[in-house]
Amino acid sequence: MIGDLPLAGKAVVVTRGREQAGELARRLEALGATVYMFPTIRFEPPEDTSPLDRAVAELDRFDWVVFTSPNGVRFFWARLQLLGFGADRLARSRVAAVGPGTAAELARRGRPPDAVPSEALTARIPEALGNVRGRRILLPRTDVAGPELAEALRAAGAEVVEVVTYRTLPETTWGEELIRLLEMGRVDAITLTSASTARNLAALVGSTRPLLEGVKIICIGPVTARAAAEVGLQVDVVAGEHTLEGLVQAVVEAFRPVPKA
């Protein structure tokens, strides 16, 4: 019965980019939630693709190619194919992926990763790669990616080339509708899946931020939670497993009744 589902009667806002929001929405709905998809970010190719094109042309000169998001894989592959290449273009390089979602995107394109860190965290990539001294590493990433991964790999002795593979831009289309739902008290939780979704949610609600009081803010991992805190959002729950499944479980846990003493 619907009423027996753990999220029955709860309304959850999904802020992921439109391309990725569907899977999270379906999983939440299957648990009884009413889901509102209000993307706070959108993705576009780089304005200047020449650095990416050079990286594709020089792929056989990289020891590692490290993908840090499913979007990185999608946009990199789109460019790869546009230039007339396929998965075999990565045959000479080892490939790493942050998390199962990114690994699955690679596998679907015929190039499963050689390394995936034990936790779906960018900070775990260096240990997953092992000794990288003297190695040449390509990081195809978004334009708003932080410098920490590249700095850690350089500190370990690697030569790192960062290339913008896609842009992460604010999406404001749904701002007024989201605020209207908040004013009506129709939102129980908001999920955040990246630092960009956190920052853009804060910008979207602006001076109406007090409307978020009583709404549970649930983050996929510590990087997202830290970005949310930096822009003044009160984080209620951080997923223990930093994956989509972990985020769904965190939403369930956020509404689990507290046992009476």
N, C-alpha and C positions, 0 to 999 in steps of 0.2 A: 504494500500500500504506500501511496505517496507520503502520507503523514509519518510513516516509519523511517523515511530516508533521513540521513543525518543533517542535511541542509534544507529540509522542507521548511518553507516559510521564510527563508533568508534570501535577500537580494544582494548579489555580488557584482561589483563593477570590475570589468577586465580592461586594463589600460594598454595591453600589448598592441603592437602594430597590427594592422588589419590582416596581413598575410599569415600571422601566427596565432591570432586570437581564437580561431575556431576550435582548435583542439582543446585548449583550456576551457572554453565555454562548454563544450560537449561533456567534458568530464565533470564539471560542476553541476550541470543540468541533470546528469545521470544520478547525482546524489540528492536531487530535489531542489536545487537552488534556482531562483529566477536570476538570469544573467543579463546584464546590460553591457554591451560592447562599446566602450567609448575610448578608442585609441588616443593616446596622448602623443604618439610619435608616428612618423611615417618614414619610408626609406626611398632614397633615390640614388641613381648611379652618380659617380663623381662628375663634377663639371668638367674636369680635365682628366681624360683617361690615359694620357700618354705615360705617366709613371707606372700605371697598372699594366699597360701594354708592354712596356720595357721588362717588367718583372716576368710576365708570361713568356716573353722571348728568351729570357735568361734562366728559365726554371731549372734547366739541367746543371746550373752552377750553384744551386742551393742544396745544402745537406738536409735541411728541414724546412717544411712549410707548415706553419702553425695556424690553425683556424680556431678562432675564439667564439664563434657564434654560428648558428645555422644560416643567418643572413649573409655572413661572410662567405660561406660556401656557395649560396645561391647566386650572389652577384659575381663572385669570382668565376663560377662555372659559366654564367651567361656571357661573360667577356671572353672566356676561354673558347667557347663554341663560336662566338661571333668572329673570332680570329682564325677559326678553322681547325681547332684542336679538340681533343677529347681527354678521357682519363689517362690515356697512355702518356700524355705530356708530363704527368707526375710520376712516371715509372722510375726515374733515377733519384728522386728525392724521397726521403722519409716524410711521413705526414702525421701530424698530431692534431687532436681535437679536444676541446674543453667540453666535457659532458656528453651524455648519451644522445641528446638531440642533435648536436653538431656531428657526432660520429655517425648517426643514422643518415644524415643528409649526405655525407661522404659515401657511405655504403650504397645508398640509392643510385649514386652516380658512378658506381663501379670502382671506387677507390677507397676501401675501408681504411681507417687510420692505423698506423703502426704503433701509436702510443696514445693512451687516454689516461689522465691523472686519476688517482683514487677518489678524489673529490672533484665535483664540477666547479672548480674555482680556477681562475686564471693564475692565481698565485701558486698553484700546484704544478704548473707546466714545467718549470725548470727541473724539478726533481723527476718528472716523468721522462724528460729527454735524456737525463743522465749527464755525462761529461760532454760539454759543448765547446770546450776550449778549442779555438781555431776553426770552429764550424761556422758556416754561413747560413743564416736563418732568415726566412721571409715571413713577415707578419702581414697578411691581408686583413685589414680591419676597417672599422667605421672611422669617420673623421673626428669623432668625439672620444675615441678610446684614450684611456689614461696612459701615462708613460711607464707605469710600474713594471710591466712585463718586459718591455724592451730594456729598461735599466737593469733588471735582474739578470737577464741573459747576457748583456754586455759585461756586467760585473763578473759573470762566470767565464768570460773570455771569448764569447761568441761575437761574430760580426753580424749585426742585425739590420735588416732593411725593412722599414715599415712602409706600407703602401695603402693609400685610401682606396678601398674596394667599393664602399657605398657610403652615403651620407645619411645621418640620422637627424631628422628635422621635426620641429614641433607640429603637432596636429591640433588645431583649435576648433574644428568644425562642430564638435559636440559640446563645447563648453557651456553654452546657455542651457541645454537640455540636462546636463549633469547637475548644474547648480539648481535647476528647478526641482529635480528629484531629491536633492539634498534638502532643499527648503521644505519639501513635503514629508521629509523623514522616511523616504522610500529606499534608502540605501543602508545596508547593514555592514558591508565590508567592501574594501577596495584592494585589489591585488596589484602589486608592483613587481615587475620582472627585470628591471634594469635601472641603472642610475638615471638614464634619460627619462624613463617613465615617471620616476619620482620627481625629478626637477620640473618636468613639464606639467605634472599634476599640480604642484605647488603654484606654478605660474598661472595655470588655468583658473584655479579657484581664487587666487589673489586675495582681495580684501574680504572675501566671503569665507575665509578659512575657518572661522568659528563654526561653520556648518558641519565641519568634519568631526566635531565633538560627538562622541558616542558611536562613530563609525570606526570599525576595526581596520587598521592599515596592516596588511599582511605582505611581507617581502620574501622573495625567492631565495635570498642569501644575504650575507653580511655586507657585501659591497653596495647592494641596493639599499639596504637598511641604513648604512652610513650616509649615503647620498640623501636619503629621505630626511634623516636627522639634521643634516647640514642645511637643509632648506626649511627647517622648522616643522616637519611633519612628525607626529607622535606615532612611532611604530609599536604595534601591539604584539605581533608574532613574526618570527623569522623561521623559515623552513629549515628543519634539521638536515634534510637532504636537499641539496641545491639544484633540484630538477623540477620539471613540470609536475611529476607525480608527488614530489615532496611538497610542492606548493599547494596542491589539492589537499594533501593530508593536513597541512598547516591550517587551511581554511576550516576543515572539519574539526580540528583540535580547538580552534578559536571559539567554536560554538558548543563544544562538548560540555554538558552540565558538570558543575563542580560537585563532587560527592559531599554529602553532608557529614559533618564530623560525628 
